[in-house]
Amino acid sequence: MKILITTGIYPPDVGGPATYSKLLFDKLPERGFEVEVLSFGEVRNLPKIIRHAVYFFKVLKKGRKVDVIYAQDPVSVGFPTILANKILKKRFLIRIAGDYAWEQGVQRFGVEDNLDIFSAQKNVYGFFVELLKKIQLKVALSAETIIVPSQYFKGVIENWGISSEKIETIYNGIELSKNLGVAPPSDEKVLLSVGRLVPWKGFGVLIELMPEILKEIPNIKLKIVGGGPQKEELEKLIEDLDLKDNVVLIGALSLEKTLEEMKKADVYILNTQYEGFAHQLIEVANLGTPIITTDIGGNPELIQNDMDGILIEPNNKKQILSAIIKIFRNDEFREKIIQNAFKKSQKFSIQNTLDNLEKVLTNNK
């Protein structure tokens, strides 16, 4: 079976779709599949609209030789992919791990509703947001099967108006370490957060809270890995609060370097308001770094509060501070959540991910 993967990003780009697409490119051939990847990065330097038209023709050309087309998002690559597939008439699958209309609505069009409310609403958000909602729905309806990374996100897609029978939950998998290693001790205490610098990741709140955290843990430093549109805003916040010695915006790193930072950190925090299923939480759990994250999206499907980590409300400064102090000052609790999270991570192997995907690809689900 020959598969064409259409994806918005691909290594050296960093992000979930890039990691996932590279995983399929590397591992599916071991199972007898032929895999080709078409990244939107090949056309991103072109002007808007033109880039999508060129991508459409690239899908048309490469898609002639394959049996299945597997898109990794419902808009930037999903839309030109389904247009090309109207001519190609190949089996079409799509993986949806985020609501692009909601993301753009929050960043550019003043949407304030959370994803649960947004995904269930119809015709209330203005022309451009509603247009994006219609595009991603059209793409989803065109797919033979929609693959999502969590049960939570399956519910979001059902809110769009998609039948449950059409949606398959396949959790992200990683290359698992079977032994829990211990990072070498360091005098510097590090609170680490990783993600795209966008409003719903809650980095601003972490920075604002640092003066209070420093009162409790004087030698701590907040490190943030990732790039994005909020970079200048966060830099100004750091400067205004005189935190240049205590908060570091590292920028985007390769997956290997990001894993190194995760391993070295004393606490990993993901203060997100929106998450289908955080692939990075599995990686952190498998590395043996204690986790604080929000009780939203697919996060509770990996982290049980006070068992595998600590769950907090998004942007709740009191809960964030309390969680950080608890992990740093209670060694027994810290060790318990590290061990439990590591054991939980063993369920999220690449093998399981590929087994489940293979069933979908071969119509044997």
C-alpha positions in Angstrom: 0.0 0.0 0.0 1.3 3.5 -1.0 0.5 6.4 1.3 0.9 10.1 0.7 1.1 12.2 4.0 0.1 15.8 3.5 1.3 17.9 6.5 1.7 21.5 7.4 5.1 21.1 9.0 7.9 18.5 8.8 11.4 18.3 10.3 13.5 20.4 10.6 10.2 22.2 11.7 9.3 21.5 15.3 5.8 20.5 16.4 3.3 17.7 16.8 2.4 17.2 13.1 6.1 17.3 12.2 7.0 14.7 14.8 4.0 12.5 13.9 4.6 12.6 10.2 8.3 11.8 10.6 7.3 8.9 12.8 5.1 7.5 10.0 7.7 8.0 7.4 10.3 6.1 9.4 8.1 3.3 10.8 5.4 2.4 8.4 7.8 1.0 5.7 8.8 -1.6 8.4 5.2 -2.8 8.1 5.2 -3.0 4.3 3.8 0.5 3.5 5.4 2.9 1.0 5.3 6.4 2.4 5.8 9.8 0.8 5.5 13.1 2.7 4.4 16.4 1.1 5.0 19.3 3.5 3.4 22.7 3.2 6.9 24.0 4.0 7.7 23.4 0.3 5.4 26.3 -0.7 5.3 28.5 2.5 7.7 31.1 0.9 5.2 31.8 -1.8 2.4 34.5 -1.5 -0.8 33.6 0.2 -3.4 31.9 -2.0 -0.7 31.1 -4.6 1.0 28.8 -2.1 -2.2 26.8 -1.6 -2.7 26.6 -5.4 0.8 25.3 -5.9 0.3 22.8 -3.0 -2.9 21.6 -4.7 -1.0 20.8 -7.9 1.7 19.0 -5.9 -0.9 16.9 -4.2 -2.4 16.2 -7.6 1.0 15.1 -9.0 2.1 12.9 -6.1 -1.4 11.6 -5.3 -1.7 9.8 -8.6 0.8 7.1 -7.5 -0.7 6.3 -4.1 -3.6 4.3 -2.6 -4.3 6.5 0.4 -3.9 10.2 1.2 -3.5 11.0 4.9 -3.8 14.7 5.7 -2.6 16.1 9.0 -4.8 19.2 9.4 -8.2 20.2 8.1 -7.4 23.6 6.6 -3.9 24.6 5.4 -3.2 21.2 3.8 -6.6 19.5 4.3 -8.5 21.9 2.0 -6.2 21.8 -1.0 -5.8 18.0 -0.5 -9.6 17.3 -0.7 -9.9 19.5 -3.8 -7.1 17.5 -5.5 -8.8 14.3 -4.3 -12.0 15.2 -6.1 -10.0 14.5 -9.2 -7.8 11.7 -7.8 -10.7 9.8 -6.0 -8.3 8.1 -3.6 -9.1 6.9 -0.1 -8.8 10.0 2.1 -8.1 10.0 5.8 -7.4 12.9 8.1 -5.9 13.4 11.5 -7.3 16.3 13.4 -5.6 17.3 16.6 -6.7 20.9 16.9 -9.5 23.3 15.9 -7.9 25.7 13.5 -11.0 28.0 13.3 -10.9 28.4 17.1 -7.2 29.1 17.2 -7.5 31.8 14.5 -10.6 33.2 16.1 -8.7 33.6 19.5 -5.6 35.1 17.9 -7.1 37.4 15.3 -10.9 37.8 15.6 -11.6 38.3 19.3 -13.2 34.9 20.1 -13.3 34.5 23.9 -15.4 31.3 24.2 -13.5 28.1 25.2 -13.3 25.3 22.7 -16.2 23.3 24.1 -18.6 26.2 23.6 -17.0 27.3 20.3 -17.1 23.9 18.7 -20.9 23.5 19.4 -21.9 27.0 18.2 -23.2 27.7 14.8 -23.2 31.0 12.8 -22.3 33.4 15.7 -18.6 34.3 15.2 -18.5 36.5 12.1 -17.7 35.8 8.5 -14.0 34.8 8.6 -14.3 32.5 11.6 -17.5 30.9 10.3 -15.8 30.4 6.9 -12.9 28.5 8.6 -15.4 26.4 10.5 -17.2 25.5 7.3 -13.9 24.6 5.6 -12.7 22.3 8.3 -16.2 20.7 8.5 -16.3 20.1 4.7 -12.8 18.5 4.9 -13.8 16.3 7.8 -17.0 15.2 6.1 -14.9 14.3 3.0 -12.7 11.9 4.9 -13.3 8.1 5.1 -12.0 8.2 8.7 -11.1 11.0 11.1 -8.3 10.2 13.5 -8.1 12.1 16.8 -5.5 12.0 19.6 -7.9 11.7 22.6 -11.4 10.9 23.6 -11.8 14.6 24.5 -11.1 15.7 21.0 -13.4 13.0 19.6 -16.2 14.9 21.5 -15.1 18.2 19.9 -15.3 16.7 16.4 -18.7 15.3 17.2 -19.7 18.9 18.2 -18.9 19.9 14.6 -21.7 17.6 13.5 -19.6 14.5 12.6 -20.9 11.0 13.3 -19.1 9.2 16.1 -18.7 6.1 13.9 -16.5 8.0 11.6 -14.0 9.0 14.3 -11.1 6.8 15.6 -9.2 7.7 18.7 -5.5 6.8 18.4 -3.3 8.1 21.1 0.1 9.5 20.2 3.1 7.2 20.8 6.7 7.8 21.6 10.0 5.9 21.6 9.7 4.7 25.2 12.6 4.3 27.7 12.0 1.2 29.8 14.2 2.4 32.7 13.6 5.6 34.6 16.8 7.5 34.6 17.8 10.2 37.0 19.0 13.6 35.9 22.3 14.8 37.5 21.8 17.2 40.5 22.1 20.9 39.8 22.2 24.0 42.1 19.9 25.8 39.7 16.2 25.0 40.1 14.4 25.0 36.7 10.6 25.3 36.0 10.2 24.4 32.3 7.3 25.0 29.9 7.3 24.2 26.2 4.9 25.2 23.4 4.1 27.7 20.7 4.0 31.3 22.1 0.2 31.8 21.7 -2.3 33.2 24.3 -3.9 29.9 25.2 -0.6 28.4 26.4 -0.6 30.7 29.4 3.0 31.7 29.4 2.2 35.3 30.4 0.6 34.1 33.7 3.6 32.0 34.5 5.9 35.0 34.0 3.6 37.2 36.1 3.7 34.7 38.9 7.5 34.4 39.0 8.0 37.2 41.7 5.7 35.1 44.0 7.5 31.9 43.1 10.9 33.4 43.8 9.8 34.4 47.3 9.2 30.7 48.0 12.0 29.2 45.9 14.7 31.9 45.6 17.1 30.1 43.2 14.4 29.0 40.6 14.4 30.0 36.9 11.6 29.7 34.4 12.6 28.5 31.0 10.2 28.6 28.1 11.0 26.7 24.9 9.1 27.6 21.7 8.6 30.4 19.2 5.4 32.2 18.1 3.5 35.5 17.8 3.6 36.4 21.5 7.4 36.6 21.6 7.7 40.4 21.8 4.8 40.7 24.2 6.4 38.1 26.6 9.8 39.8 26.3 8.2 43.1 27.3 6.5 41.5 30.2 9.8 40.0 31.4 11.5 43.5 31.1 8.6 45.3 32.9 8.8 42.9 35.8 12.6 43.0 35.9 12.8 39.3 35.5 15.6 39.0 32.9 17.8 37.0 35.3 14.9 34.6 36.2 13.0 34.0 33.0 14.5 32.8 29.8 12.8 32.6 26.4 14.9 29.9 24.8 13.1 29.9 21.4 12.3 26.9 19.3 14.6 23.9 19.6 15.0 20.6 17.9 13.1 17.6 19.4 16.4 16.2 20.7 17.4 19.5 22.4 13.8 19.9 23.8 13.9 16.5 25.4 17.3 17.4 27.0 15.7 20.5 28.5 12.7 18.4 29.7 15.1 15.9 31.3 17.1 18.5 33.1 14.1 20.4 34.5 13.0 20.1 38.1 9.3 20.6 37.2 7.5 20.7 33.9 4.4 22.9 33.7 1.8 23.1 30.9 -0.6 25.9 31.8 -2.7 25.5 28.7 -6.4 26.4 28.1 -6.7 24.2 25.0 -5.2 20.8 24.3 -6.4 17.8 22.3 -3.8 15.6 23.8 -0.4 16.9 24.7 2.2 14.6 23.1 4.9 16.3 25.2 3.3 15.2 28.5 4.0 11.5 27.5 7.6 12.5 26.8 8.0 14.3 30.1 6.4 11.4 32.0 8.8 9.0 30.4 11.8 11.2 31.2 11.0 11.3 34.9 10.2 15.0 35.3 7.3 15.8 37.6 4.3 17.4 35.8 1.9 20.2 36.5 -0.8 20.7 33.9 -4.4 21.9 33.4 -7.5 19.8 33.9 -8.7 20.4 30.4 -8.9 18.6 27.0 -7.1 15.3 26.9 -4.7 16.0 29.7 -6.7 14.1 32.4 -6.5 11.0 30.1 -2.8 10.9 31.0 -2.5 12.7 34.3 -4.6 11.8 37.4 -4.4 14.5 40.0 -2.0 13.8 42.9 -1.2 10.4 41.4 0.7 11.0 38.1 1.1 14.8 38.5 -0.9 17.8 39.6 -3.9 19.1 37.7 -4.8 22.8 38.0 -7.3 25.2 36.5 -5.9 27.2 33.6 -4.2 30.4 34.7 -5.1 29.8 38.4 -2.1 31.5 40.0 -2.9 30.3 43.5 -3.1 26.7 42.3 0.0 27.0 40.2 2.1 28.4 43.1 0.7 25.7 45.5 1.5 22.9 43.1 5.1 24.1 42.5 5.7 24.4 46.3 4.3 21.0 46.9 6.6 19.3 44.4 9.7 21.1 45.6 9.1 20.6 49.3 7.6 17.2 49.5 10.2 14.7 48.3 7.9 11.6 48.9 5.1 13.1 46.9 7.5 14.1 44.1 8.9 10.6 43.9 5.4 9.1 43.8 4.1 11.2 40.9 7.3 10.6 39.0 7.1 6.8 39.3 3.4 6.7 38.6 3.7 8.9 35.5 6.6 6.8 34.2 4.5 3.6 34.5 1.5 5.3 32.8 3.8 6.5 29.9 4.5 2.8 29.1 1.0 2.5 27.7 1.8 5.1 25.0 4.2 3.2 22.8 4.8 3.8 19.1 4.0 0.2 18.6 0.4 0.7 19.9 0.0 3.9 17.8 1.2 2.1 14.6 -0.9 -1.1 15.4 -4.1 1.0 15.6 -3.3 3.1 12.6 -2.5 0.0 10.5 -5.9 -1.3 11.3 -7.5 1.9 9.9 -5.3 2.0 6.8 -6.1 -1.6 5.9 -9.8 -1.3 6.7 -9.4 -3.8 9.5 -10.5 -1.6 12.4 
